[in-house]
Amino acid sequence: MRLIDSHVHLDGLRDADGAIARARDAGVGGVVAVGGNLETSSGALDAAIRHPGYVFPGIGVHPADALKVDVGEAVAFADSHASEAVVIGEIGLDYAYGFAKPSDVRERMRALYSGLLDVAEAHSLPVSVHSRSAYGDALKLLRGRDVPGAVFHWFDGPLHVLREVLDAGYYVSATPAAIYSRGHMAVVSETPLERMLVETDSPVYLRHEARDSEPSDVRLTVRAVAELKGVETEEVAQVSARNAEHLFRLPPV
Ligand SMILES: [Zn+2]
């Protein structure tokens, strides 16, 4: 079975190399390791060297860290390492954080996101976008950018924005939240399989199993998507893997 976990924070896993071995055993053919700041982006690049052809790295700064980095420094770092990455991500906006209420903080997030979109354009890399509570702005700033593609990861925004995301030609990724979150279930139901990736966002906590996730759990996502769409798990795995290979220009599993 072809199966790719398209969004993992390897740095957050207690035993990343063990988790990768378990993912291989579970039939996961590859993982996209996103970066959340400069340190974890470096970690993703290093993990890709340790696991060639299996871990595919991203460079990004998560909006949660928008106040902890210098925008110029982040952009320079991403620019200098872009040739080693398959994606610029995780990047984006998140207006749900308590610290993100003031308009100048949101402006700072948008400046960081825009700066990293510049890097993606300059190096012709796709982007992995975080858009919680900022769905419209995240799309607005991306739209018209000359990037080869984008995935709105763990999208659970309103369906009218989802339709704009799909109309613009971008992908959406499903997570294990498709098991319990009504908003995310609605998004999965509405998104054609041909435009969907699957992920775990490891180590995000699996509330229905009361434990942290790891990449082998992408099978839970596949099963939830298959149930919501009334198709076989095999089809979800194959089509989402093909989509990930296309978006991130990965070698076929
Ligand atoms: Zn993430």
Boltz pocket constraint, residues with backbone or C-beta under 6 A from the ligand:
constraints:
  - pocket:
      binder: B
      contacts: [[A, 7], [A, 9], [A, 34], [A, 90], [A, 201]]
      max_distance: 6.0
